[in-house]
Amino acid sequence: MKKTIILIAIAVMTLSQVSAQKFFTRSASIIFFSTTPVEDIEAKNNQASAIVNMDNGDVAFTALMKSFEFKKALMQEHFNEKYVESDKFPKATFKGKITSPGMDEMAKDGEHKATVEGDLTIHGVTKNYKTEGTITKSADALTLNSVFDITLSDFDIKIPGPVKKKIAEKVKTTIVAECKPYKK
């Protein structure tokens, strides 16, 4: 009887460790920032979803384009209707993998410089992206931070002549995702 209880306890602990290898959030933050001599434009989305599988390094993000908020309502309207065409292309996604450091190193608690590579899809166009950032791991949380540029023309986003000087061709993108262990 004692052996059975011990085996069950070991099995439960093992299963809880396996499920804790995935970290998830529905409140990741994505910030776009465009700066030109004419105007600075910033948009924030605090409703992006992210999942990270610490067993194999898989990473996935998804964000609804209409969830980006601008200081000026007109900017938000133009962003959704004219530039990213949110009704036609409602989501931006990233599916990739942590390529360094190795997952053995990532299993340790602490802050790790990391490289992530995968497919970024915006405006119906998919491009391979490689970016660096930090991943901070603890037993009950995983925080991802990254800053990189997105070139609008890479994703077929066209800016009309009258506002071309107000919007940068390369938009600084900042991602912060504070993930908790995924529980089914």
N, C-alpha and C positions, 0 to 999 in steps of 0.2 A: 504494500500500500504506500509506504514512504517513497519507494522508487518511482511509482506512478506519479505521485504529487511532484516530485523533483523533476521528472521528465516533462510534465505539463508546464511547470514553471519555466523551464528552459525553453520550451517551444514557444510560450507566450512572449518571453523576452526576445527571442530570435525574431518572431513575427513583428513585434513592435519596432525592432531595429530596422528591419527590411522596409516597413512602411515609412519610417522616418527618413529614408534616403531620398524621398521626393519632397521638395519644398514648393509652396504655392502662395500666390497672392492675387487678389482682384483689385488692389489699390496701388499698383506700381505707378510711378510718376514719370511722364515723358514731357520734356520742355523743348520747344523749338525756339531758336533765337536767330533773328536775321538783323544784321546791322549794316547800314549804308550811311554815307554822308548826309543823306536826306532824312532817314527815319530808322528807328529801331522798332522791331516787331517781335513780340513774344507771345507764345501760346502754350498753355499748360493742359495736360490731361492727367488726372489723378485716378483714372478708372481703368487703366490697362491691366491685363492679366498676364501673369508670368508663372511658368513652372520649370523647375530645374530638377533633373534626375541625377543625384550624386553618385549613383552606381555606375553610370556610363557617360556622364557629362552632357547629356542632351539638355538643350535650353530652348524654350519657346515663349514668345510674347505675342499678344494680340491687343490691338487698340482700335476702338471705334473712332473714326475720323471726326464725327460730329461731337465727340466728347472734348475736343480741344477748345479751350476758352481763351478769348482775346480780350484785351482791355476795351477795344472799340468794337461795337456790334457790327459795324460795316465791314471791318476786317474779317470778322468771323464769317459773315455772310459771303464775302468774296472768296475766302479760303474754301468753304464748302461747295459753293455753286460754280465758281469759275476755275479754280486751280486744281483742287484734288477731286472734284466732282463726287462728293460723298454719297449721293444717291446711287450713282453707278458703281463706285468703288468704296463701299462702306467701312472697310477695315484695312489696317496695316498689320502685317505679320512678320515675324522673324522666327525661323526654325534653324537651329544650328547646334554647335557642340563646343564645349570647352576644350581647346586644343592644347593649352598649357596653363598651369603646370599639370602633371599627371593626376589622375583621380586619387592615387595613394596620398599624394601631398595635400590635395583638396579635402581629404577626409579628416585632416587635423583641424582643430579649432584655431581660429586666428584670422588675420588678414592676409590674403594672397593676391599678388599681381596675376592677372589672368588674361589670356587671349581667347576670344570667342570668334568662331567663323561659321557662317551659314548664309541662308537665303533670306534677304529682306524684300518684302513685297509691299509696294506703295503704288497707288493709282493704276493697279492692274499690271505693273511691271515688276519683274523679279530680278534682282541683282545679287551676286555673291558679295558679302561684306565680311571684313575681318576687322575687329576692333579690340582694343585693350581696355582694361579697367581693373577694378578691385572686387574681390568677393570676400566678404567677412563671414566666417562660419562659426556658429556655436551650436550647442546641443539643441536649442529651441528656436534658432533663427538663422537665416541666410540672407545677407544683404548684398545686392549687386549694384555697382556704380560704374557708369561709363559715359564718356563724352566723345563724340565723333561728329564729323561733318557729313551731311547728305547733300549731294549735288542734284538740284531740281531737274535739270535736263536729263539726268540718268533715268529718271522715272517718268519721262514724257510730260512733266508739268511745265506748261507754257505760261509765261507772264506777259500780258499784253503791253505794248509800247508805252502807253501813258503812265503806267506805274512801274515800269521796268527799273527805274533808278531808285525806287523805294524798297525793293525786295532783293536781297542778296542771292546770287546764284548758288552759293554754298550756305546751308543753314546749319548752325551749330545745334546738335541734339544731345540732350542730357537725359540719362535714364537712371532712376533710383528705384530699386525693387526690394522691399523688405518682406521676405517670404517666411512663412511658418511651415512646420512639418505638415505634409499633406495627409489628411485622414479621410478615408472613404466613408 
